[in-house]
Amino acid sequence: MPRFHHRTNHLRLSLLSVALSVAAHANAQTIRSGQTETEPTDLDKVLVVAQRADRISNGATNLDIPIKETPQSISVVTADQMRDFAANNLNDALRLATGIQVEEWETNRTNYLARGFEIKNTQVDGVGLPNDWGIVTGAMDAFGYEKLEVIRGANGLLTGVGNASGTINYVRKRPTNEERGLLGVSVGSWGKHRVEVDYSTPLTSDGRWAGRVVTARESSDSYLRDYSNDRSFLYGVVDGQVGENGTLTFGYSWQQADSDGNMWGALTFNNADGSQAEWDRSASTTQDWTYWNTVTRTGFIEYAHHLGESWKLKASYNYRANTSDDQLFFAYTVTGLDPVAHTGLVGWAYKGYSLMQSHLGDISLSGTFEAFGREQDAMFGLSLARSRQDYLYNPTDSSSPAFGVLPPFPYAGNAVAEPDWGERVLDNRADQRLKRAYGATRLTFTDRFKAVVGVNWAGYEREGVNIGEAFSQTKTSPYAGLTFDFNQDILGYASYSDIYQPQDQTDINGEYLAPTKGVNYEVGVKAQWLDKRLLTTLAWFSAKQEGLANYMGYDFDGGRYYYAPVDVQSKGFEFEATGRLGERTQLVFGYTHLQMDGADGHDTFPWAPRNTANLTVSTRLARLPTLSLGIGGRWQDRTWTEESYTTMVVRQGSYAVLNAFATWDIRPNLTLRANIGNLGDAKYINSMYQIGYYGAPRNYSLGLDWRF
C-alpha cells in the first residue's frame, strides 16, 4: 500500500504486525533515539504520515513476506546497531552480521564472503545490481543506510544472477514525517575525527513531500606505518505523493575517499626455511609516494503507483559511477625471506586509473489475487542493466629501482624512489549487459502450508577491448520454497535455487572465465520465543558450484591478478537468535559450521574458517535508564592458505575480537558514546583469502550526539 495512504488491507497489516513483533531488528526506532511514530488520528484521512517507514523485508523475493516466513536465512544490521558499535563503514557494519566474513586482503580492497563463497550479488532498496558491484574498493560510509539485509544462499530470483554465498541489500535512509535532526561528533585512536549530520523535514505544509540530507566527514591516521584516510560523504533524498495513488522518490549520493600510504597486496609471512615470519602490527610494504583515491556517485529515481486496492506498479532507475586514481607499490618474494636478515623481497610499481559506470532500470508489478479460495501474492518484473569499466595505466621503466631488490623488511617509507611515469594509456575495457524477466508467487494452500515459486530469465552479454572474445549467454533459473507452520510460533521451510553467476575474474591470458553454475538447497526451522520477542533460525545448506573462479596469483607481465576455474561444494549449518530477551536487553547470536570439498572430494578453500560465531548484547540498565552498555564480537577457528608465489603455507590460529560500548543520555536529546575496539588486544592476520596484514590493536573512540 502507499506509504502515504491508509487503505484497508488485512493481509499486509497482519504481516506487518508479525514482522514488528518477531524481529527486534525490524524495530528501527528505539527509546534512546527518541524516534516514535506519529499515530493517525483520523482513519479517513488520505495522508497517514506514519506509513513512510517500510517494516517488511522483501529483499529475498520482492514479495511482502516477513523474515520469519521467508524460506531463506536472513540477518539484519540496523542503523542503531551500527551506531552503538561505531561501525561507520560497511566493512565494520557487516562484521555484525551472522555468517559474514569480511576479507580485507588489502588496505583498500575488500571481499565479503558467506558460506565460503564471495558475495557478488547486491541490492539497493530491493533492486538487484549488476555483477561487477562485488568488490568494495575503499571503505564505503555506512551513515546513509537505515539497515543492511543479508540474505544467505543463492538469490538469483531478484538479482538476476545467483551465487551460493548470498546477497546484501542496502536499504537507504528515507525522509521522515516530522522534522528531526542529528549532529554527531567523535574522536578516536590514531587521530580519528568524524562529524555527522542527518536532517529530515517535510517540504510542504500538508506533509506530502519531505526531504532528508545525510552527510559525514572523517579523517584518520592508522596503526599501519604511513597510512591515512580522508573520507567525505553526502546523500540527499526527496519523496512525495503524486496524485492520489502515486509516490515519487529521488536521491543522489557522493563519496570521496582518499588514502595515502596504502598497501597493494599485503605482507609476506614466508621464510625460505619454511617457518612463518612474525611482524609488528604496524608493518607495511608501502612507500611514501603511494595513494589510492576514489570517488563514488550514485543517483536514483523511483515511482510507485497503486492500481486499485491490491496491485502496485513500481519503476526505478539507478545510476552509479566510480572513479579510482591510484599509485601503488607491491612487494613480493618467490623464494621466501631470509629468516635472519629478512631479505628476499622484490618491488613492483604501478600507476593506474579506472572508471566504472552502471545503469539499471527496473519495473515490477506486485499484488494479490484470489486462488484456492484464498488471497495469494504475486510479483512480475523486467530489468535492464548496463555497465562499462575502463582500466588505464601509466607505463614506466621496469629497470628502475622500484622493480628491484628491496632492503631488509621492515623497511622505511622512503626506501624506494618514485619512478617516472609515462602518459596514461588504455589497458582494457569491458561492456556488460544483463537483461532480465522474473516472477514469483506466494501460494497459500492452507493456513499452515505455503509455497513461494519463482523463475528468472537472464540474458548476459560482455564485450570489450583486451578482454578476450565477446560472450553472450541466456539462462533460466527456477526458485522454489516451501513453508509449514507447525504452530503459531514454529515454522519449517525448504528452498531450492539454481546458481548462475557471470564472473569478472580473468585467467592468466587475460580472458574472462565462463559463468559458474550450480544448485543451492536449504532446509530450516524458524521459531519465536519469549512472547514473540526472540526469533531463532536453524538452517542446513548445501551448494555446488562448477567453474568457480579461484585465485592463483599475480601475472606481472599482464599486470593483473589471475584465476582458474574449480568445482566446489559447500555444506553446513547456521544458527541465529535475534531479538529482545526482556524489555531492555537485545541479543544477536550466530554460529556457522562449514565444510568445503573440491572436485576430488578433499577439503578445499582452507582460507575460509570452518566455524565462526558472532555475538552482540546490549542492555539499558533498569536502575540507571539513561545508561546503556553493550558488548559484541566475532570468533573464528584456524585458517591457512598456500601463498601463490612461493607455494608455502601461511597459518592463522583461531581468535576472537571483542568490542564494547557505553552510551549515556546526558539529556533527552544529548547522548555521550564511548567505544572500545578489540577489547582483548588480539593479534591476528585479518585475511587468508589472498594473504593479508594484521588487524587493528585495541582502540578507543568517544562521541557526542545531539538530536534536534
C-alpha positions as CSV (number, residue, x, y, z in Angstrom):
1,M,0.0,0.0,0.0
2,P,1.2,3.6,-0.5
3,R,3.4,4.9,2.2
4,F,1.2,8.0,2.4
5,H,-2.2,6.3,2.1
6,H,-4.3,4.4,4.6
7,R,-6.0,1.5,2.9
8,T,-7.7,-1.5,4.4
9,N,-5.5,-4.4,3.5
10,H,-5.7,-7.1,6.3
11,L,-3.0,-9.3,4.8
12,R,-0.3,-6.7,4.7
13,L,-1.3,-5.3,8.1
14,S,-1.1,-8.7,9.7
15,L,2.3,-9.4,8.0
16,L,3.4,-6.0,9.3
17,S,2.4,-6.8,12.8
18,V,4.2,-10.2,12.7
19,A,7.4,-8.6,11.4
20,L,7.3,-6.0,14.1
21,S,6.8,-8.5,16.9
22,V,9.2,-11.2,15.9
23,A,12.3,-9.3,14.9
24,A,13.9,-6.7,17.0
25,H,16.0,-5.6,14.1
26,A,12.8,-4.6,12.3
27,N,12.1,-2.2,15.1
28,A,14.4,0.5,13.8
29,Q,13.2,3.1,16.3
30,T,14.4,2.9,19.9
31,I,13.7,4.7,23.1
32,R,17.2,6.0,23.1
33,S,16.9,7.6,19.7
34,G,13.5,9.1,20.6
35,Q,12.1,8.2,17.2
36,T,8.5,7.4,17.9
37,E,6.0,7.2,15.0
38,T,3.1,9.6,14.6
39,E,-0.3,7.9,15.2
40,P,-3.0,8.7,12.7
41,T,-5.9,10.4,14.4
42,D,-8.4,10.2,11.5
43,L,-8.7,6.9,9.7
44,D,-10.5,8.7,6.8
45,K,-7.5,11.0,6.1
46,V,-5.7,10.3,2.9
47,L,-2.4,11.2,4.4
48,V,-1.0,8.8,7.0
49,V,2.4,10.1,7.9
50,A,3.3,7.0,10.0
51,Q,3.4,4.9,6.9
52,R,6.6,6.2,5.4
53,A,8.7,3.5,7.2
54,D,8.6,0.2,5.5
55,R,8.9,-2.6,8.1
56,I,8.7,-5.6,5.9
57,S,11.8,-7.0,4.2
58,N,11.3,-8.1,0.5
59,G,14.9,-8.4,-0.4
60,A,14.7,-12.2,-0.8
61,T,11.7,-12.5,-3.1
62,N,10.3,-8.9,-3.6
63,L,7.1,-10.2,-2.0
64,D,5.8,-8.6,1.2
65,I,6.8,-11.6,3.4
66,P,8.1,-11.2,7.0
67,I,11.5,-12.6,7.7
68,K,10.1,-15.4,9.8
69,E,8.1,-16.6,6.8
70,T,10.8,-16.3,4.1
71,P,12.3,-19.7,3.1
72,Q,15.9,-18.4,3.4
73,S,18.2,-17.3,6.1
74,I,18.2,-13.5,6.6
75,S,20.1,-11.3,9.0
76,V,19.6,-7.6,9.5
77,V,22.0,-5.0,10.8
78,T,20.2,-1.8,11.9
79,A,21.3,1.8,12.0
80,D,21.1,1.6,15.8
81,Q,23.5,-1.4,15.9
82,M,25.9,0.4,13.6
83,R,25.8,3.4,15.8
84,D,26.2,1.5,19.1
85,F,29.3,-0.2,17.9
86,A,30.7,2.8,15.9
87,A,30.5,0.8,12.7
88,N,30.9,3.8,10.5
89,N,31.9,2.0,7.3
90,L,30.3,-1.0,5.6
91,N,33.2,-3.3,6.4
92,D,32.6,-2.8,10.2
93,A,28.9,-2.9,9.8
94,L,28.8,-6.3,8.0
95,R,31.1,-7.8,10.7
96,L,27.9,-7.5,12.9
97,A,26.0,-9.9,10.6
98,T,25.8,-13.6,11.2
99,G,27.9,-15.8,8.8
100,I,29.6,-12.9,7.0
101,Q,33.4,-13.0,6.5
102,V,34.9,-9.6,5.8
103,E,38.2,-10.2,4.0
104,E,40.3,-7.1,4.0
105,W,43.1,-8.6,2.0
106,E,44.5,-5.1,1.1
107,T,44.1,-1.8,2.9
108,N,41.8,-0.6,0.1
109,R,40.1,-3.7,-1.3
110,T,37.7,-6.0,0.5
111,N,35.6,-9.0,-0.4
112,Y,32.6,-10.2,1.6
113,L,32.1,-14.0,2.0
114,A,29.3,-16.2,3.2
115,R,29.2,-20.0,3.3
116,G,32.7,-20.0,1.9
117,F,32.0,-18.0,-1.3
118,E,32.3,-14.4,-2.4
119,I,29.2,-12.3,-2.1
120,K,28.9,-10.9,-5.7
121,N,25.2,-10.0,-5.6
122,T,24.0,-6.8,-4.1
123,Q,20.7,-4.9,-4.0
124,V,19.8,-1.3,-3.1
125,D,16.3,-1.0,-1.7
126,G,15.5,-4.4,-3.0
127,V,16.6,-3.8,-6.6
128,G,19.3,-6.2,-7.9
129,L,22.5,-4.6,-9.2
130,P,25.0,-5.7,-11.9
131,N,27.5,-8.4,-11.3
132,D,30.5,-6.0,-11.2
133,W,29.4,-4.4,-8.0
134,G,31.0,-7.1,-5.9
135,I,34.5,-5.9,-4.8
136,V,34.5,-3.0,-2.5
137,T,37.3,-0.5,-3.2
138,G,37.9,1.8,-0.2
139,A,35.8,2.0,2.9
140,M,32.2,2.9,2.0
141,D,30.5,5.1,4.6
142,A,27.5,3.4,6.3
143,F,25.8,6.5,7.6
144,G,23.4,6.8,4.6
145,Y,21.8,3.4,5.3
146,E,18.8,2.6,7.5
147,K,19.8,-1.1,7.6
148,L,21.6,-3.8,5.8
149,E,19.9,-7.1,5.0
150,V,22.0,-10.2,4.4
151,I,20.2,-12.9,2.5
152,R,22.4,-16.1,2.7
153,G,22.3,-18.6,-0.1
154,A,21.5,-18.3,-3.8
155,N,19.2,-15.4,-4.7
156,G,19.1,-15.3,-8.4
157,L,15.4,-14.5,-8.4
158,L,15.9,-10.8,-7.6
159,T,19.5,-10.1,-8.6
160,G,19.3,-11.9,-11.9
161,V,22.3,-14.0,-11.1
162,G,22.7,-16.5,-8.3
163,N,25.6,-17.3,-6.1
164,A,25.7,-19.8,-3.2
165,S,27.1,-17.1,-0.8
166,G,24.3,-14.6,-0.5
167,T,23.0,-11.2,-1.3
168,I,23.5,-7.9,0.6
169,N,20.5,-5.5,0.4
170,Y,21.5,-1.9,1.3
171,V,18.4,0.0,2.5
172,R,18.8,3.7,2.1
173,K,17.6,6.2,4.6
174,R,14.3,7.9,3.6
175,P,12.6,11.1,4.7
176,T,10.6,11.1,7.9
177,N,7.2,12.6,8.5
178,E,8.3,15.1,11.2
179,E,11.2,17.5,11.3
180,R,14.2,15.9,13.1
181,G,17.9,16.1,13.0
182,L,21.1,14.6,14.4
183,L,24.5,16.2,14.8
184,G,27.3,13.8,15.9
185,V,31.0,14.4,16.5
186,S,33.6,11.8,17.6
187,V,37.3,11.4,18.1
188,G,39.3,8.2,18.4
189,S,42.6,6.5,18.3
190,W,45.3,7.4,15.7
191,G,43.9,11.0,15.3
192,K,40.5,10.0,14.1
193,H,38.0,12.8,13.8
194,R,34.4,12.4,12.5
195,V,31.4,14.8,12.1
196,E,27.9,13.6,11.0
197,V,24.7,15.4,10.2
198,D,21.3,13.8,9.5
199,Y,18.4,16.1,8.9
200,S,14.9,15.4,7.7
201,T,12.0,17.7,7.2
202,P,8.6,18.0,5.5
203,L,8.8,20.2,2.4
204,T,5.1,21.1,2.2
205,S,2.6,22.1,4.9
206,D,0.5,19.1,4.3
207,G,3.5,16.7,4.7
208,R,3.0,15.1,1.3
209,W,6.6,16.0,0.3
210,A,9.6,15.6,2.5
211,G,13.4,15.6,2.2
212,R,16.4,14.3,4.0
213,V,20.1,15.2,3.9
214,V,22.8,13.0,5.4
215,T,26.5,13.9,5.4
216,A,29.6,12.7,7.1
217,R,33.3,13.7,7.2
218,E,36.0,11.5,8.6
219,S,39.8,11.7,8.7
220,S,42.3,9.4,10.5
221,D,45.8,8.1,10.6
222,S,46.4,4.5,11.3
223,Y,48.3,1.9,13.3
224,L,49.8,0.9,10.0
225,R,53.0,2.8,9.1
226,D,52.3,5.9,7.0
227,Y,48.7,5.0,6.2
228,S,46.0,7.7,6.4
229,N,42.4,8.1,5.2
230,D,40.2,11.1,4.5
231,R,36.5,10.4,3.6
232,S,33.6,12.7,2.8
233,F,30.0,11.5,2.2
234,L,26.9,13.4,1.1
235,Y,23.4,11.9,0.5
236,G,20.1,13.7,-0.3
237,V,16.7,12.2,-0.9
238,V,13.2,13.7,-1.6
239,D,9.9,11.8,-1.7
240,G,6.3,12.7,-2.0
241,Q,2.8,12.0,-3.2
242,V,1.9,12.4,-6.9
243,G,-1.9,12.4,-7.2
244,E,-4.0,10.1,-5.1
245,N,-2.2,6.9,-5.9
246,G,1.4,7.6,-6.8
247,T,4.6,8.3,-4.8
248,L,7.9,9.6,-6.3
249,T,11.3,9.3,-4.7
250,F,14.6,10.5,-6.0
251,G,18.1,10.9,-4.5
252,Y,21.8,11.3,-5.0
253,S,24.9,10.4,-3.1
254,W,28.6,11.3,-3.4
255,Q,31.6,10.0,-1.6
256,Q,35.2,10.9,-2.0
257,A,37.7,8.6,-0.2
258,D,41.4,9.5,-0.3
259,S,44.1,7.4,1.2
260,D,47.9,7.8,1.4
261,G,50.4,5.1,2.2
262,N,48.1,2.2,1.3
263,M,49.3,-1.3,0.7
264,W,48.9,-3.0,-2.7
265,G,49.0,-6.7,-1.9
266,A,49.9,-7.3,1.7
267,L,52.6,-8.7,4.0
268,T,54.9,-11.6,3.2
269,F,54.9,-14.2,6.0
270,N,57.0,-16.9,4.3
271,N,60.6,-17.6,5.3
272,A,62.8,-19.5,3.0
273,D,63.3,-22.3,5.6
274,G,59.6,-22.9,5.8
275,S,59.0,-21.1,9.0
276,Q,56.4,-18.3,9.3
277,A,57.6,-14.7,9.9
278,E,56.2,-12.5,12.6
279,W,56.0,-8.8,12.3
280,D,54.9,-5.8,14.3
281,R,51.2,-4.9,13.7
282,S,52.3,-1.6,12.2
283,A,54.3,-3.4,9.4
284,S,53.6,-2.2,5.9
285,T,55.1,-2.6,2.5
286,T,54.1,0.9,1.3
287,Q,56.2,3.8,0.1
288,D,55.6,7.5,0.8
289,W,54.5,8.2,-2.8
290,T,51.6,5.8,-2.8
291,Y,47.9,6.8,-2.8
292,W,44.5,5.4,-3.7
293,N,41.7,7.9,-4.3
294,T,38.2,7.0,-5.2
295,V,35.0,9.0,-6.0
296,T,31.6,7.2,-6.0
297,R,28.5,8.9,-7.2
298,T,25.0,7.3,-7.2
299,G,21.6,8.6,-8.3
300,F,18.2,7.0,-8.3
301,I,14.6,7.8,-9.1
302,E,11.6,5.6,-8.1
303,Y,7.9,5.9,-8.9
304,A,5.3,3.6,-7.3
305,H,1.6,3.7,-8.5
306,H,-1.2,1.8,-6.8
307,L,-3.7,0.2,-9.1
308,G,-6.8,-0.2,-7.1
309,E,-6.6,-1.8,-3.7
310,S,-4.4,-4.8,-4.4
311,W,-1.8,-4.1,-7.0
312,K,1.2,-1.8,-7.2
313,L,3.3,-0.8,-10.2
314,K,6.9,0.3,-9.4
315,A,9.5,1.7,-11.8
316,S,13.1,2.6,-10.8
317,Y,16.3,3.8,-12.3
318,N,19.7,3.5,-10.5
319,Y,23.0,5.0,-11.7
320,R,26.4,4.6,-10.2
321,A,29.8,5.9,-11.3
322,N,33.1,5.1,-9.6
323,T,36.5,6.5,-10.4
324,S,39.7,5.2,-9.0
325,D,43.1,7.0,-9.2
326,D,45.9,5.0,-7.7
327,Q,49.7,5.0,-7.4
328,L,50.8,1.7,-5.9
329,F,53.8,-0.3,-4.7
330,F,53.8,-4.1,-4.4
331,A,56.4,-6.2,-2.5
332,Y,56.7,-10.0,-3.1
333,T,59.1,-12.9,-2.9
334,V,59.4,-16.1,-4.9
335,T,62.0,-17.7,-2.7
336,G,60.8,-16.8,0.8
337,L,62.6,-14.4,3.1
338,D,65.9,-14.9,4.8
339,P,64.7,-15.8,8.4
340,V,67.6,-13.7,9.9
341,A,68.3,-10.9,7.5
342,H,64.7,-10.5,6.3
343,T,65.9,-10.0,2.8
344,G,64.3,-11.5,-0.4
345,L,61.6,-9.0,-1.3
346,V,61.3,-7.6,-4.8
347,G,59.3,-4.5,-5.7
348,W,56.7,-3.7,-8.4
349,A,55.3,-0.2,-9.0
350,Y,52.0,0.7,-10.7
351,K,50.0,3.8,-11.5
352,G,46.5,3.5,-12.9
353,Y,43.1,4.9,-13.3
354,S,39.7,3.2,-13.7
355,L,36.2,4.4,-14.4
356,M,33.1,2.3,-13.9
357,Q,29.6,3.4,-14.8
358,S,26.5,1.3,-14.3
359,H,22.8,1.9,-15.3
360,L,19.9,-0.2,-14.0
361,G,16.3,0.2,-14.9
362,D,13.7,-2.0,-13.3
363,I,9.9,-2.2,-13.5
364,S,7.7,-4.5,-11.4
365,L,4.1,-5.3,-10.7
366,S,3.1,-6.8,-7.4
367,G,-0.2,-7.5,-5.7
368,T,-2.7,-10.1,-4.6
369,F,-5.2,-12.3,-6.3
370,E,-7.8,-15.0,-5.3
371,A,-7.0,-18.7,-5.8
372,F,-7.9,-21.9,-3.9
373,G,-10.4,-19.8,-2.0
374,R,-7.6,-17.7,-0.5
375,E,-5.7,-14.5,-1.2
376,Q,-2.4,-15.1,-2.9
377,D,0.6,-12.8,-3.6
378,A,2.4,-12.4,-6.9
379,M,5.2,-10.3,-8.4
380,F,6.5,-9.8,-12.0
381,G,9.3,-7.7,-13.3
382,L,11.6,-6.7,-16.1
383,S,15.1,-5.1,-15.7
384,L,17.9,-4.0,-17.9
385,A,21.4,-3.3,-16.5
386,R,24.4,-1.9,-18.4
387,S,27.9,-1.2,-17.2
388,R,31.2,-0.1,-18.6
389,Q,34.6,-0.5,-17.0
390,D,37.7,1.3,-18.3
391,Y,41.1,0.4,-16.9
392,L,44.1,2.7,-17.8
393,Y,47.7,2.7,-16.6
394,N,50.8,4.9,-16.8
395,P,53.8,2.9,-18.3
396,T,57.1,3.2,-16.6
397,D,60.7,1.8,-16.9
398,S,60.7,-1.6,-15.3
399,S,64.5,-1.3,-14.8
400,S,64.0,1.4,-12.2
401,P,64.8,0.7,-8.5
402,A,61.0,0.3,-7.8
403,F,61.2,-3.0,-9.7
404,G,64.4,-4.2,-8.0
405,V,65.5,-6.0,-4.8
406,L,64.3,-4.3,-1.7
407,P,66.1,-3.6,1.6
408,P,65.5,-5.9,4.6
409,F,62.0,-5.9,5.8
410,P,60.5,-3.9,7.5
411,Y,62.0,-1.0,5.5
412,A,61.2,2.7,5.7
413,G,58.7,4.6,3.6
414,N,61.4,6.4,1.7
415,A,63.4,3.2,0.8
416,V,62.4,3.3,-2.9
417,A,62.2,6.4,-5.1
418,E,59.1,7.0,-7.1
419,P,59.6,6.0,-10.8
420,D,58.9,8.3,-13.7
421,W,55.5,7.7,-15.2
422,G,54.5,7.9,-18.8
423,E,51.3,9.2,-20.3
424,R,48.1,7.3,-19.4
425,V,47.0,4.6,-21.9
426,L,44.1,2.2,-22.1
427,D,44.7,-1.3,-20.7
428,N,41.3,-2.9,-21.2
429,R,37.6,-2.0,-21.4
430,A,34.6,-4.2,-20.6
431,D,31.0,-3.6,-21.5
432,Q,28.4,-5.8,-19.8
433,R,24.6,-6.0,-20.2
434,L,22.2,-8.0,-18.2
435,K,18.5,-8.3,-19.3
436,R,16.1,-10.0,-17.0
437,A,12.5,-11.1,-16.7
438,Y,11.4,-12.5,-13.4
439,G,8.3,-13.5,-11.5
440,A,7.3,-15.1,-8.2
441,T,4.2,-16.0,-6.4
442,R,3.4,-16.9,-2.8
443,L,0.7,-19.5,-2.7
444,T,-1.3,-20.2,0.5
445,F,-2.8,-23.7,0.2
446,T,-3.9,-23.9,3.9
447,D,-3.4,-21.8,7.0
448,R,-0.2,-23.7,7.6
449,F,1.2,-24.7,4.2
450,K,2.5,-22.1,1.8
451,A,4.9,-22.1,-1.2
452,V,7.0,-19.5,-2.9
453,V,7.7,-20.3,-6.5
454,G,9.6,-18.1,-8.9
455,V,11.6,-18.1,-12.1
456,N,14.2,-15.8,-13.6
457,W,15.3,-15.4,-17.2
458,A,18.6,-13.7,-17.7
459,G,20.4,-12.7,-20.8
460,Y,24.1,-11.7,-20.2
461,E,26.4,-10.1,-22.8
462,R,30.0,-9.0,-22.5
463,E,32.4,-7.4,-25.0
464,G,35.3,-5.0,-24.9
465,V,38.9,-4.3,-25.6
466,N,41.7,-6.7,-24.4
467,I,39.4,-9.0,-22.5
468,G,39.2,-11.9,-24.9
469,E,36.3,-12.9,-27.1
470,A,32.8,-11.4,-26.8
471,F,30.5,-13.5,-24.7
472,S,26.7,-14.0,-24.8
473,Q,24.5,-16.4,-22.9
474,T,21.0,-16.8,-21.6
475,K,19.9,-18.8,-18.6
476,T,16.5,-19.6,-17.0
477,S,16.7,-20.3,-13.3
478,P,13.9,-21.6,-11.1
479,Y,13.4,-20.9,-7.4
480,A,11.1,-22.8,-5.1
481,G,10.4,-22.6,-1.4
482,L,8.0,-24.3,1.0
483,T,6.9,-23.3,4.5
484,F,4.9,-25.2,7.1
485,D,3.6,-23.7,10.3
486,F,3.8,-26.4,13.0
487,N,2.1,-24.0,15.3
488,Q,1.9,-20.2,15.6
489,D,5.5,-19.9,16.8
490,I,7.4,-22.6,14.9
491,L,7.8,-22.8,11.1
492,G,9.7,-25.2,8.9
493,Y,11.0,-24.4,5.4
494,A,12.9,-25.8,2.5
495,S,14.1,-23.9,-0.6
496,Y,15.9,-24.6,-3.9
497,S,17.6,-22.3,-6.3
498,D,19.7,-22.6,-9.5
499,I,23.1,-20.9,-9.5
500,Y,24.2,-18.8,-12.5
501,Q,26.9,-16.2,-12.0
502,P,28.9,-14.4,-14.7
503,Q,32.4,-13.8,-13.4
504,D,34.6,-10.8,-13.6
505,Q,37.9,-12.7,-13.0
506,T,40.3,-13.4,-15.8
507,D,42.7,-16.2,-16.4
508,I,46.4,-15.9,-17.0
509,N,45.8,-14.9,-20.6
510,G,43.6,-12.0,-19.5
511,E,40.3,-13.7,-20.7
512,Y,37.2,-13.7,-18.6
513,L,36.2,-17.0,-17.1
514,A,32.9,-18.6,-18.1
515,P,30.0,-18.2,-15.7
516,T,29.8,-20.5,-12.8
517,K,26.7,-22.7,-12.5
518,G,25.3,-25.0,-9.8
519,V,22.4,-25.6,-7.4
520,N,21.6,-24.5,-3.9
521,Y,19.5,-26.2,-1.2
522,E,18.4,-25.1,2.2
523,V,16.2,-26.6,4.9
524,G,15.5,-24.8,8.2
525,V,13.3,-24.1,11.2
526,K,12.4,-20.7,12.4
527,A,10.8,-20.2,15.9
528,Q,9.5,-17.4,18.0
529,W,10.2,-17.3,21.7
530,L,9.5,-15.1,24.8
531,D,6.1,-13.8,23.6
532,K,7.4,-13.3,20.1
533,R,10.3,-11.1,21.1
534,L,13.0,-13.5,20.0
535,L,13.4,-15.2,16.6
536,T,15.7,-18.1,16.1
537,T,16.7,-19.7,12.8
538,L,18.4,-23.1,12.3
539,A,19.3,-23.8,8.7
540,W,21.1,-26.7,6.9
541,F,22.5,-25.8,3.5
542,S,24.3,-27.4,0.6
543,A,25.5,-25.8,-2.6
544,K,27.6,-27.0,-5.5
545,Q,29.3,-24.5,-7.9
546,E,31.1,-25.6,-11.1
547,G,33.7,-23.5,-12.8
548,L,34.1,-21.1,-9.8
549,A,37.0,-18.6,-10.1
550,N,39.8,-19.5,-7.7
551,Y,42.7,-17.0,-7.1
552,M,46.0,-18.3,-8.4
553,G,48.4,-15.4,-8.2
554,Y,49.6,-12.2,-9.9
555,D,50.7,-12.0,-13.6
556,F,53.5,-9.5,-13.7
557,D,53.6,-9.5,-17.5
558,G,49.9,-8.7,-17.8
559,G,49.8,-6.6,-14.6
560,R,46.7,-8.3,-13.1
561,Y,45.6,-11.0,-10.7
562,Y,44.6,-14.2,-12.4
563,Y,42.3,-17.1,-11.6
564,A,41.4,-20.6,-12.6
565,P,38.0,-22.4,-12.6
566,V,37.4,-25.1,-10.0
567,D,34.4,-27.1,-8.8
568,V,33.5,-26.6,-5.1
569,Q,30.8,-28.0,-2.8
570,S,29.8,-26.1,0.3
571,K,27.6,-27.6,3.1
572,G,27.0,-27.0,6.7
573,F,24.5,-25.4,9.1
574,E,23.8,-22.0,10.7
575,F,22.1,-20.9,13.8
576,E,20.9,-17.4,14.7
577,A,19.0,-15.9,17.6
578,T,17.9,-12.3,17.4
579,G,15.5,-10.1,19.3
580,R,14.8,-9.0,22.9
581,L,15.5,-11.0,26.0
582,G,13.5,-8.5,28.0
583,E,12.2,-5.0,27.9
584,R,15.7,-3.6,28.0
585,T,18.1,-6.3,26.6
586,Q,18.7,-7.0,22.9
587,L,20.6,-10.0,21.6
588,V,22.1,-11.2,18.3
589,F,23.9,-14.6,18.4
590,G,25.0,-16.5,15.4
591,Y,27.1,-19.7,14.7
592,T,28.1,-21.2,11.3
593,H,29.7,-24.6,10.6
594,L,31.1,-25.1,7.2
595,Q,32.5,-27.9,5.1
596,M,34.0,-27.3,1.7
597,D,35.1,-30.0,-0.7
598,G,36.8,-29.9,-4.1
599,A,36.0,-32.0,-7.2
600,D,38.2,-34.7,-5.8
601,G,36.2,-34.8,-2.6
602,H,39.1,-33.4,-0.5
603,D,38.9,-30.3,1.7
604,T,39.4,-27.1,-0.2
605,F,39.3,-23.3,0.3
606,P,41.2,-23.6,3.6
607,W,41.3,-19.8,4.0
608,A,37.5,-19.9,4.8
609,P,37.1,-20.6,8.5
610,R,35.1,-23.8,9.2
611,N,33.5,-22.5,12.3
612,T,32.5,-18.9,13.2
613,A,30.4,-17.3,15.9
614,N,29.2,-13.7,16.4
615,L,27.5,-12.1,19.4
616,T,26.1,-8.7,20.3
617,V,24.3,-8.0,23.6
618,S,23.1,-4.6,24.6
619,T,21.1,-3.5,27.6
620,R,19.6,-0.4,29.2
621,L,20.1,-0.5,33.0
622,A,16.9,-0.7,35.0
623,R,18.2,1.5,37.8
624,L,20.1,3.8,35.5
625,P,17.8,4.1,32.5
626,T,19.9,6.8,30.9
627,L,22.9,4.3,30.7
628,S,23.2,1.6,28.0
629,L,26.0,-1.0,27.8
630,G,26.9,-3.5,25.2
631,I,29.4,-6.0,24.1
632,G,29.9,-7.8,20.8
633,G,32.4,-9.6,18.8
634,R,33.3,-12.4,16.5
635,W,35.2,-15.7,16.8
636,Q,36.6,-17.9,14.1
637,D,38.7,-21.0,14.1
638,R,42.0,-21.6,12.4
639,T,42.6,-21.0,8.7
640,W,45.6,-21.4,6.4
641,T,46.5,-20.8,2.7
642,E,49.2,-21.7,0.3
643,E,50.9,-18.5,-0.8
644,S,50.8,-18.2,-4.6
645,Y,54.4,-17.1,-5.3
646,T,56.3,-19.5,-3.0
647,T,53.7,-22.3,-2.6
648,M,54.5,-22.1,1.1
649,V,51.8,-22.4,3.8
650,V,50.7,-19.5,6.0
651,R,48.6,-20.2,9.0
652,Q,46.4,-18.2,11.3
653,G,45.2,-19.8,14.6
654,S,41.7,-19.3,16.0
655,Y,41.0,-15.9,17.5
656,A,38.2,-13.7,18.8
657,V,37.8,-9.9,18.5
658,L,35.6,-8.3,21.1
659,N,34.2,-4.7,21.0
660,A,32.3,-2.8,23.7
661,F,30.2,0.4,24.0
662,A,28.5,2.6,26.6
663,T,26.1,5.4,26.0
664,W,24.9,7.9,28.5
665,D,21.8,10.1,27.8
666,I,23.0,13.3,29.5
667,R,19.7,14.9,28.4
668,P,16.8,13.5,26.4
669,N,18.4,14.9,23.2
670,L,22.1,14.7,24.1
671,T,24.0,11.4,24.3
672,L,27.6,10.6,25.1
673,R,29.0,7.5,23.3
674,A,32.2,5.6,24.2
675,N,33.6,2.6,22.3
676,I,36.5,0.2,22.7
677,G,37.6,-1.9,19.7
678,N,39.5,-5.2,20.0
679,L,39.0,-5.2,23.8
680,G,41.3,-8.1,24.3
681,D,44.0,-6.7,22.0
682,A,44.1,-9.8,19.9
683,K,46.9,-10.0,17.3
684,Y,45.8,-11.7,14.1
685,I,46.2,-11.7,10.3
686,N,42.9,-10.3,9.1
687,S,42.6,-12.3,5.9
688,M,43.9,-15.6,4.5
689,Y,41.9,-15.0,1.3
690,Q,44.8,-13.7,-0.7
691,I,47.1,-13.1,2.3
692,G,46.5,-10.0,4.4
693,Y,48.0,-7.9,7.1
694,Y,47.5,-7.5,10.9
695,G,44.2,-6.3,12.2
696,A,43.9,-3.2,14.4
697,P,45.1,-3.4,18.0
698,R,42.9,-2.2,20.9
699,N,41.5,1.3,20.1
700,Y,39.1,3.8,21.5
701,S,36.6,6.4,20.4
702,L,34.4,9.0,22.2
703,G,31.4,10.7,20.6
704,L,28.6,13.1,21.3
705,D,25.2,13.1,19.6
706,W,22.7,16.0,19.7
707,R,19.2,15.3,18.4
708,F,17.1,18.2,17.4
